[in-house]
Amino acid sequence: MSRAVETGPRRSRRSGRQGVWGWLFVSPATLVLGLFLLLPILMALWVSLLHWDGQSDPFTGGETDFVGLDNYRELFTRDGLDRTLFATSLRNNAYYVLFFVPLATGLALTLALVVNQRLLRGRGALRTTFYFPSVTSTVAVSTVFLFLFQGSGAVNGVLSWFGMKGPNWFADARGVVWVVLGGLGLVDPDHPSGLLAEHDFLGLSWFEWLSGPSVAMCTLLFLAIWTSSGTFMLIFLAALQDVPRELEEAAALDGVTRRQMLWHVTLPALRPVLFLVLTLALIGSWQVFDMVYVMGQGAPGNTTLTPAFLSYQSGFGEADYGQGAAIAFILFAIILLCTGAQRLLLRERTARTSRKAVR
């Protein structure tokens, strides 16, 4: 016997009951997310519109002053120390993102390709070795790096064997771009001149914007890449093991080289995972805080200052929670814009690749 077809009203009542039960099952998670995520975000947004020192209730008036968008104006349009520090933190973090995201992603993919080889001996030991820095405490590793890269540390001791004298890494505020150009005799790294020194943006001269990350920031970059690549390697490794062997075998029968196999078989299969790793690296690099806190708190010369640490310093260090919250929301907007732009670029590339394949 064929099943009777449900009528319109009966189907509508059944769908309605399913909707009620669905909301009933997800209500605990929705309540937790709203209480511990959405509500604090809205409260912080309100604080960013206040001049609040953290001593009174910001929601009942009292000694709090509603200043509207003044906290944001001080960071973008008003000359002063606040705008200079904020621009400096943006410059530092922009260089951090520019170097960290591609280097950490490339290194992680390379390590995953190495340990994914079926004929490689000791794959388990290599995977453990590569992943071990990721499970080590960042505070502990940062403390060790402070000893390694100080003026009389082990790194400079090794460089001395080759007749080189290393800098005092965490006390060197020079930008590496101008250090290299000055070493080649192309520019004077200590006395910029011309348009780079005369014009400014957000309170910083173009010389300061284009001088590159400081030597101290490069040390932080090395630490971050070393401790993050293991986690990204595991993500790539899991994706590589899901690539169908039939694709690789068919490509091998067609006589493709290893490089062609990587570009035309492996990487297209890893595209969703590549987007995930790039997104995680991008978000994490804009939120860097713990290394900065342990290894100098912005020193030397604020060249390791980041927006995340500046937000913490403004709120908990200077009792200006309104400005700290404003910096946090600007950082949130920057992360959203960068993630959206990255998604758009990868999607357009995927579409172009698909059109070429159809042709």
C-alpha positions in Angstrom: 0.0 0.0 0.0 1.3 3.5 -0.8 1.7 5.9 1.9 -0.9 8.7 2.1 0.2 12.1 1.1 0.0 14.6 3.9 -2.3 17.4 3.4 -1.2 21.1 3.7 -2.6 21.8 7.2 -1.2 18.6 8.6 2.2 19.1 7.1 2.2 22.7 8.4 1.4 21.5 12.0 4.1 18.8 11.8 6.7 21.4 10.6 5.7 23.7 13.3 6.2 21.0 16.0 9.6 20.2 14.6 10.6 23.9 14.7 9.5 24.1 18.4 11.4 21.0 19.3 14.5 22.2 17.4 14.5 25.5 19.3 14.0 23.6 22.5 17.1 21.4 21.9 19.3 24.3 20.9 18.1 26.7 23.6 20.7 25.7 26.2 23.6 26.4 23.8 21.9 29.6 22.6 21.4 30.8 26.1 25.1 30.1 27.0 26.4 31.9 23.9 24.1 34.8 24.5 25.0 35.1 28.2 28.7 34.7 27.9 29.5 35.9 24.4 26.9 38.3 22.9 26.0 40.1 26.2 29.6 40.9 27.1 30.3 42.1 23.5 27.3 44.5 23.8 28.5 45.7 27.3 32.0 46.3 25.9 30.6 48.3 23.0 28.7 50.5 25.5 31.9 51.0 27.5 33.8 52.1 24.4 31.4 55.1 24.2 32.2 56.1 27.8 35.1 57.7 29.7 35.2 55.0 32.5 37.9 54.3 35.0 36.6 51.0 36.2 35.6 52.2 39.7 31.9 52.7 39.2 29.0 51.0 37.5 29.1 52.0 33.8 25.4 51.2 33.3 23.8 53.3 36.0 25.5 56.6 35.4 27.4 57.7 38.5 30.9 59.1 37.7 31.0 57.7 34.1 30.9 60.2 31.3 29.2 59.4 28.0 31.6 60.7 25.3 30.2 59.0 22.2 32.8 58.4 19.5 35.5 60.6 21.1 37.5 57.5 22.1 37.6 56.5 18.4 38.4 60.1 17.3 41.4 60.3 19.6 42.8 57.2 17.9 42.3 58.3 14.3 42.0 62.1 14.0 43.3 63.9 17.0 47.0 64.6 17.3 48.6 63.3 20.4 50.2 60.4 22.1 47.2 58.1 21.9 47.0 58.3 18.1 50.8 57.9 17.8 50.8 54.8 20.0 47.8 53.3 18.2 49.4 53.9 14.7 52.7 52.4 16.0 50.8 49.3 17.2 49.0 49.0 13.8 52.3 49.3 12.0 54.0 46.7 14.1 51.1 44.2 13.9 50.8 44.7 10.1 54.4 43.7 9.6 53.8 40.8 12.0 50.8 39.6 9.9 52.7 40.2 6.6 55.5 37.9 7.6 53.8 35.4 10.0 50.9 34.3 7.9 52.7 33.2 4.7 55.9 31.9 6.5 54.0 29.8 9.1 51.6 28.4 6.5 54.3 27.6 4.1 56.5 25.9 6.7 53.5 23.9 8.1 52.6 22.7 4.6 56.2 21.7 3.9 56.4 19.8 7.2 53.1 18.0 6.5 54.3 17.0 3.0 57.5 15.6 4.5 55.9 13.5 7.3 53.1 12.3 5.0 55.5 10.3 2.8 54.7 6.6 3.1 58.3 5.4 2.7 59.7 7.8 5.3 61.2 6.1 8.3 60.5 7.5 11.8 57.4 9.4 10.7 55.9 9.2 14.2 59.0 10.6 15.8 59.2 13.4 13.3 55.5 14.4 13.8 56.0 14.5 17.6 59.2 16.6 17.2 57.5 19.1 14.9 54.4 19.3 17.0 56.1 19.6 20.4 56.7 23.4 20.3 52.9 23.9 19.9 52.0 22.3 23.2 54.7 24.1 25.2 53.7 27.0 27.3 54.1 30.3 25.4 55.3 32.0 28.6 57.9 29.4 29.2 59.2 29.5 25.6 59.2 33.3 25.7 61.3 33.2 28.8 63.8 30.8 27.2 64.0 33.0 24.1 64.9 36.0 26.4 68.0 34.2 27.5 68.9 32.8 24.1 68.7 36.2 22.3 70.1 38.5 24.9 73.5 40.2 24.1 75.5 37.5 25.8 73.1 34.7 24.9 73.6 31.4 23.0 72.5 32.8 19.6 75.2 35.5 19.6 77.7 32.9 20.9 77.0 30.8 17.8 77.2 33.8 15.5 80.6 34.6 17.0 82.0 31.3 15.8 81.4 32.5 12.2 83.0 35.9 12.9 79.7 37.7 13.2 78.5 39.9 16.0 74.8 39.6 16.7 72.8 42.6 18.0 71.2 42.9 21.4 68.1 41.5 19.8 65.4 42.6 22.3 67.0 46.1 22.7 67.3 46.9 19.0 64.5 49.1 17.7 65.8 49.6 14.2 63.7 48.5 11.3 65.2 45.7 9.3 64.4 47.1 5.9 66.4 50.3 6.6 69.1 48.2 8.3 69.6 46.2 5.2 69.4 49.2 2.9 71.9 51.0 5.1 74.2 48.1 5.1 74.2 48.2 1.3 75.0 51.9 1.4 71.7 52.9 -0.3 70.2 54.9 2.5 71.1 56.5 5.8 69.1 54.4 8.2 69.5 56.8 11.1 68.8 60.1 9.4 65.9 59.8 6.9 65.3 62.7 4.6 63.0 63.8 1.8 59.4 62.9 1.5 59.6 59.9 3.8 60.5 62.2 6.7 58.3 65.2 5.9 54.9 63.5 5.3 53.1 61.4 7.9 50.0 59.2 8.3 48.2 58.8 11.6 51.0 60.7 13.3 53.8 58.5 12.0 56.2 59.5 9.2 56.4 57.4 6.1 59.9 56.5 7.1 58.5 54.9 10.3 55.8 53.1 8.3 58.2 51.7 5.7 61.2 50.9 7.9 60.0 47.3 8.4 59.7 45.3 11.6 62.3 45.9 14.2 65.0 43.4 15.1 63.1 42.7 18.3 59.9 42.1 16.4 61.7 39.7 14.0 62.7 37.7 17.1 59.0 37.5 18.1 58.1 36.4 14.6 60.7 33.6 14.8 59.2 32.4 18.1 55.6 32.6 16.8 56.4 30.7 13.6 58.3 28.0 15.6 55.5 27.5 18.1 52.5 27.7 15.6 53.7 25.6 12.6 53.2 22.3 14.4 49.5 22.9 14.9 49.0 24.0 11.3 51.1 20.9 10.2 48.6 18.6 11.9 45.7 20.2 10.1 47.4 19.9 6.7 48.5 16.3 7.5 44.9 15.3 8.3 43.8 16.8 5.0 46.6 15.2 3.0 45.6 11.8 4.3 42.1 12.4 3.0 43.3 13.1 -0.6 42.1 10.2 -2.7 45.0 7.9 -3.7 43.3 7.4 -7.1 44.0 11.0 -8.0 47.7 10.6 -7.3 47.9 7.2 -9.0 46.2 8.6 -12.1 48.5 11.6 -12.2 51.5 9.3 -11.8 50.3 7.2 -14.8 50.1 10.4 -16.9 53.8 11.0 -16.2 53.5 14.2 -14.1 56.4 15.4 -12.0 56.4 15.9 -8.2 56.0 19.7 -8.7 53.1 19.3 -11.1 51.5 16.8 -8.7 51.8 19.4 -5.9 50.3 22.3 -7.9 47.6 20.5 -9.9 46.5 17.6 -7.6 47.5 18.2 -4.0 47.0 21.9 -3.5 43.5 22.0 -5.2 42.4 19.2 -2.9 43.7 21.2 0.1 42.0 24.4 -0.8 39.3 24.4 1.9 41.9 23.4 4.6 44.3 26.0 3.2 41.6 28.7 3.7 41.1 27.4 7.3 44.8 27.6 8.1 45.2 31.0 6.6 42.2 32.3 8.5 43.4 30.9 11.8 46.9 32.3 11.2 45.4 35.7 10.3 43.2 35.9 13.3 45.9 34.7 15.7 48.5 37.1 14.3 46.2 40.1 14.9 45.5 39.0 18.5 49.1 38.4 19.6 49.5 39.4 23.2 51.2 36.9 25.5 54.7 37.1 23.8 54.5 40.9 23.9 53.6 40.9 27.5 56.4 38.5 28.6 59.2 39.8 26.2 59.2 43.6 26.9 55.6 44.9 26.9 56.2 46.9 23.7 60.0 47.6 24.2 62.3 48.7 22.7 60.8 52.0 21.6 57.3 50.6 21.2 58.5 48.5 18.2 56.8 45.3 19.6 53.6 47.1 20.7 50.5 45.5 19.3 46.8 46.7 19.4 45.8 43.8 21.7 48.5 44.7 24.2 47.7 48.4 23.8 44.0 47.7 24.6 45.1 45.8 27.7 47.5 48.6 28.7 44.9 51.4 28.2 42.3 49.6 30.3 44.2 47.8 33.1 47.4 49.9 33.1 46.0 53.5 32.7 42.4 52.8 33.9 41.0 54.2 30.6 38.6 51.3 29.9 36.7 53.3 27.3 39.7 53.7 25.0 40.8 50.1 25.7 37.4 48.8 24.5 37.5 51.1 21.5 40.9 49.7 20.5 39.5 46.2 20.9 36.5 46.9 18.6 38.8 48.5 16.0 40.9 45.4 16.1 37.7 43.3 15.7 36.8 45.3 12.6 40.2 44.9 11.1 40.1 41.1 11.6 36.7 40.9 10.0 37.8 43.0 7.0 41.0 40.9 6.5 39.2 37.6 6.8 36.5 38.8 4.3 39.1 40.0 1.8 41.0 36.7 2.1 37.8 34.8 1.5 36.9 36.9 -1.5 40.4 36.5 -3.0 40.4 32.7 -2.6 36.8 32.4 -3.9 37.7 34.4 -7.0 40.8 32.3 -7.6 38.7 29.2 -7.3 36.1 30.5 -9.8 38.9 31.4 -12.3 40.4 27.9 -11.9 37.0 26.3 -12.5 36.4 28.4 -15.6 39.8 27.5 -17.0 39.0 23.8 -16.4 35.7 24.1 -18.2 37.4 25.7 -21.2 
